[in-house]
Amino acid sequence: MVGTQGRWMRSLRLGLLGVLLSLAWSQAFAAQEPAAPPSDPEAKAAALFAAKDWAGAIEAYDAIAHARPGNAQAWFNLGASYQALGQWEQAFETYTQAGDAGYSPVAVATRLSRVLSRWGKKDDAIAELSKAVKLGLTRLEVMEKDPDFEPIRSDPRFASLVLEVKKKVDPCSVAPEYGQLAFWVGLWEVQVPVGTAVATSRITSILHGCAIHEDFTQNDGAYAGQSLSAWSAATKQWSQRYVDSRGEVQEWTGQAEGASVRFLREGQGPDGKPARIRMTYTPEGPDRVRQLIERSGDQGKTWTPEFDGLYVRQAPEKEKASESHP
């Protein structure tokens, strides 16, 4: 009986192994077979759209949209397919249907503007683009680079709309106040007194021009400091926070005065008494900036110089060498 039972168990295991091998071979061959086209109409239409088979996508999405008029995505993709083939009138009509079905108003207005621009209806294109901007259009790169806008790009009204969007998404490139300290940007040799190099200072514009970063390093390595300066549209003034290698933190506020930018802060004099400190950056030609720091113990009636440094711009080859060896 034991021998018979053992033979039966071996046969069962071999049978199970054969089933598993058969399943594995079936899956391997199935993986090599091409996938069947999607049977779902929307999946089929999406596949045609992704493959840029615009004629096929038009046929597929037209059937879906007319069968289900509330399908906003089908209307929008149908419009995009017509647009890709340069069929402006049909694209305009189907994008309008997408909007009526509840598609994103800003997206519809933007697409309508592009279609109208290519269709030669410049005034209508500007009107739709203005509508898109009012609705919250922020895609500045589309306005500046999309070839569909080429027919209206030279129109002053188009330039005005681009500027309006820039004020929202890239304000620091538009408002002139952000450029008041731009003369300080560069790689500098700091001389104190004039002719004696004591430090190197790298000044960079960061955050799309919204702030200026300073990295100051004394040549002997005994002192370093960094600052972040920015114009605040809310307070209508400059602010600077300076932190040095000795742990001192300074908070400054300032304003442009002619070609210069002047900062003020409250601090202490050598005697420990309260003092007012001012710091002025003044361009002296394209390659020189003077930084003057003064202290007053009588609320600004008289001022005593504490630091008078000249920033001399380094030659481009020196700047490149510094960038490769930070």
C-alpha positions in Angstrom: 0.0 0.0 0.0 2.8 2.4 0.8 4.4 1.8 -2.6 1.1 2.4 -4.4 0.5 5.6 -2.5 4.0 6.9 -3.3 3.5 6.2 -7.0 0.1 8.0 -6.8 1.7 11.1 -5.1 4.5 11.2 -7.7 2.0 11.1 -10.5 0.0 14.0 -8.9 3.1 16.1 -8.5 4.1 15.5 -12.2 0.6 16.4 -13.3 0.7 19.7 -11.4 4.1 20.5 -12.8 2.8 19.9 -16.3 -0.1 22.3 -15.7 2.2 25.0 -14.4 4.6 24.6 -17.3 1.6 24.8 -19.7 0.4 28.0 -18.1 3.9 29.5 -18.3 4.2 28.7 -22.0 0.8 30.1 -22.7 1.6 33.4 -21.0 5.0 33.6 -22.8 3.3 33.2 -26.2 0.5 35.6 -25.3 3.1 38.3 -24.4 4.6 38.0 -27.8 1.2 38.5 -29.6 0.3 42.1 -30.5 -2.2 43.7 -28.2 -5.7 43.8 -29.6 -7.1 47.3 -30.4 -9.2 48.7 -27.6 -12.9 47.9 -28.0 -14.1 50.8 -25.9 -14.9 53.8 -28.2 -13.2 56.4 -25.9 -10.1 54.3 -25.5 -9.9 53.8 -29.2 -10.3 57.5 -29.9 -7.7 58.3 -27.3 -5.2 55.9 -28.9 -5.8 57.5 -32.4 -5.4 60.9 -30.8 -2.1 59.9 -29.1 -0.8 58.5 -32.4 -1.7 61.8 -34.1 -4.0 60.0 -36.5 -6.1 63.1 -36.8 -8.5 61.9 -39.4 -9.2 58.7 -37.4 -9.5 60.7 -34.2 -12.0 63.1 -35.8 -14.2 60.2 -36.9 -14.0 58.5 -33.5 -14.5 61.7 -31.4 -17.3 62.9 -33.6 -19.2 59.8 -33.0 -18.7 60.0 -29.2 -19.5 63.7 -29.0 -22.8 63.4 -31.0 -23.8 60.3 -29.1 -23.0 62.0 -25.7 -23.2 65.8 -26.3 -22.3 66.5 -22.6 -18.8 64.8 -23.1 -16.7 68.0 -22.9 -13.4 66.2 -23.3 -14.6 64.5 -26.6 -15.6 67.9 -28.0 -12.3 69.4 -27.0 -10.2 66.6 -28.5 -12.3 66.8 -31.6 -11.5 70.5 -31.9 -7.8 69.8 -31.3 -7.8 67.2 -34.1 -9.5 69.7 -36.5 -6.9 72.3 -35.4 -4.0 70.0 -36.1 -5.3 69.6 -39.7 -5.7 73.3 -40.2 -9.5 73.1 -40.4 -10.1 76.3 -38.5 -13.9 76.7 -38.9 -14.6 73.1 -37.7 -12.1 73.6 -34.9 -13.8 76.8 -33.8 -17.2 75.1 -33.8 -16.1 72.1 -31.8 -14.1 74.1 -29.2 -17.2 76.2 -28.7 -19.2 73.0 -28.1 -16.6 71.9 -25.6 -17.1 75.2 -23.7 -20.9 74.7 -23.8 -20.4 71.2 -22.3 -18.4 72.6 -19.4 -14.8 72.4 -20.5 -12.2 74.7 -18.8 -13.2 78.3 -19.9 -9.6 79.5 -19.9 -8.5 76.5 -22.0 -11.3 77.0 -24.5 -10.8 80.7 -24.8 -7.0 80.2 -25.4 -7.7 77.6 -28.1 -10.3 79.7 -29.8 -7.8 82.6 -29.9 -5.2 80.4 -31.5 -7.6 79.1 -34.1 -9.0 82.6 -34.9 -5.5 83.9 -35.2 -4.6 81.3 -37.8 -8.0 81.7 -39.5 -7.2 85.4 -40.1 -9.8 86.8 -37.7 -7.4 89.0 -35.8 -9.8 91.2 -33.8 -11.8 88.1 -32.7 -8.5 86.4 -31.8 -7.5 89.3 -29.6 -10.9 89.4 -28.0 -10.7 85.7 -27.1 -7.2 86.0 -25.8 -8.2 89.0 -23.6 -11.0 86.8 -22.3 -8.5 84.0 -21.5 -6.2 86.5 -19.7 -9.2 87.8 -17.6 -10.1 84.2 -16.8 -6.6 83.5 -15.4 -4.4 82.5 -18.3 -0.8 82.0 -16.9 0.9 80.1 -19.7 3.2 82.8 -20.8 5.4 80.4 -22.9 2.3 79.7 -25.1 1.7 83.3 -25.8 5.4 84.0 -26.5 6.3 80.9 -28.5 3.2 79.2 -30.0 3.3 79.6 -33.8 -0.5 79.9 -33.9 -0.1 83.4 -32.5 2.3 84.5 -35.1 -0.3 86.4 -37.2 -1.2 88.6 -34.2 2.2 88.8 -32.4 3.1 92.2 -33.8 -0.3 93.7 -32.8 0.1 96.2 -29.9 -2.9 94.7 -28.2 -1.2 91.3 -28.1 1.9 92.8 -26.6 -0.3 94.5 -23.9 -1.9 91.1 -23.0 1.6 89.5 -22.8 2.7 92.2 -20.4 -0.5 91.7 -18.3 0.3 88.0 -17.9 4.0 88.8 -17.2 2.9 91.0 -14.3 1.2 88.0 -12.8 3.7 85.2 -13.4 7.0 87.0 -13.8 6.6 90.4 -12.0 10.3 90.9 -11.3 11.1 91.1 -15.0 8.5 93.9 -15.5 8.6 96.2 -12.5 11.6 98.6 -12.8 12.2 98.7 -9.1 13.6 95.2 -9.2 16.4 96.4 -11.5 17.6 99.3 -9.3 20.4 97.2 -7.8 21.3 95.3 -11.0 24.5 97.4 -11.4 25.9 95.4 -8.4 25.6 92.0 -10.1 28.9 90.4 -11.1 32.2 89.0 -9.8 34.2 91.7 -8.0 37.5 92.4 -6.4 36.9 94.5 -3.3 39.6 97.1 -2.6 40.0 98.9 0.7 41.6 101.4 0.3 41.4 101.9 -3.4 44.1 99.8 -5.1 44.5 97.2 -2.3 42.5 94.0 -2.8 41.1 92.6 0.4 38.2 90.4 -0.6 36.2 88.8 -3.4 32.5 89.3 -3.7 30.2 87.4 -6.1 26.8 89.1 -6.6 24.1 87.1 -8.5 20.6 87.8 -9.5 18.4 84.9 -8.4 14.7 83.9 -8.4 14.0 85.3 -11.9 15.4 88.6 -10.9 13.4 88.9 -7.7 16.4 88.9 -5.4 20.1 89.6 -5.3 22.5 87.2 -3.4 25.9 88.4 -2.2 28.8 86.0 -1.3 31.7 88.0 0.3 35.0 86.3 1.2 38.0 88.0 2.7 41.2 87.1 0.9 42.9 85.8 4.1 39.9 83.6 4.9 39.4 85.3 8.3 36.0 86.7 7.5 33.0 85.9 5.2 29.4 87.1 4.8 26.4 86.6 2.7 23.3 88.7 2.1 20.0 88.5 0.3 18.5 91.7 -1.0 15.0 92.1 -2.5 12.6 94.8 -3.5 9.2 94.4 -1.7 6.2 95.5 -3.8 4.1 95.4 -0.6 6.2 97.8 1.5 7.7 99.7 -1.5 11.2 99.4 -0.2 14.4 97.3 -0.4 15.3 94.9 2.3 18.5 93.1 3.0 19.5 90.5 5.5 23.2 90.1 6.1 24.8 87.2 8.0 28.5 86.9 8.6 30.9 84.2 9.8 31.0 85.8 13.3 27.3 85.1 13.8 26.1 88.7 13.3 22.8 89.2 11.6 21.9 92.6 10.2 18.5 93.7 8.9 18.5 96.6 6.5 15.8 98.6 4.7 16.4 100.9 1.8 15.4 103.0 -1.2 16.8 104.1 -4.5 18.3 107.6 -4.4 19.2 108.7 -7.9 21.5 106.0 -9.3 22.4 104.7 -5.8 20.5 102.4 -3.4 20.8 103.4 0.2 20.0 101.1 3.2 19.5 102.0 6.9 19.4 100.0 10.1 19.4 100.7 13.8 22.5 99.4 15.7 25.1 100.3 18.3 28.2 102.5 18.3 31.6 101.4 19.7 30.5 102.8 23.1 27.4 100.5 23.1 25.0 103.4 22.6 22.2 103.3 20.0 23.4 104.4 16.6 21.9 104.7 13.1 23.9 103.0 10.3 23.5 103.6 6.6 25.0 101.8 3.7 25.1 103.2 0.1 25.9 101.4 -3.1 26.8 103.7 -5.9 27.8 102.8 -9.5 30.9 104.6 -10.7 30.8 103.5 -14.3 30.0 100.0 -15.7 32.9 98.2 -13.8 33.0 100.0 -10.4 30.7 100.2 -7.5 31.4 102.1 -4.3 30.1 100.7 -1.0 30.1 103.3 1.8 29.0 102.4 5.4 28.5 105.3 7.8 27.4 105.6 11.4 25.5 108.3 13.2 25.0 108.8 17.0 22.8 111.8 16.7 19.8 110.5 14.7 21.4 111.2 11.3 22.6 114.8 11.9 26.2 113.9 11.3 27.8 110.7 9.8 31.2 109.0 10.4 32.5 106.7 7.7 33.2 103.1 8.9 33.8 101.3 5.6 34.6 102.7 2.2 35.2 100.0 -0.3 35.5 99.9 -4.1 34.1 96.9 -6.0 36.1 96.4 -9.2 34.7 94.0 -11.8 36.9 91.1 -12.6 37.7 90.3 -16.2 35.4 87.7 -17.8 38.2 85.0 -17.9 38.7 85.4 -14.2 35.0 85.1 -13.6 34.8 81.9 -15.6 37.8 80.5 -13.7 36.1 81.3 -10.4 32.9 79.6 -11.5 34.8 76.4 -12.3 36.6 76.5 -9.0 34.1 77.7 -6.4 
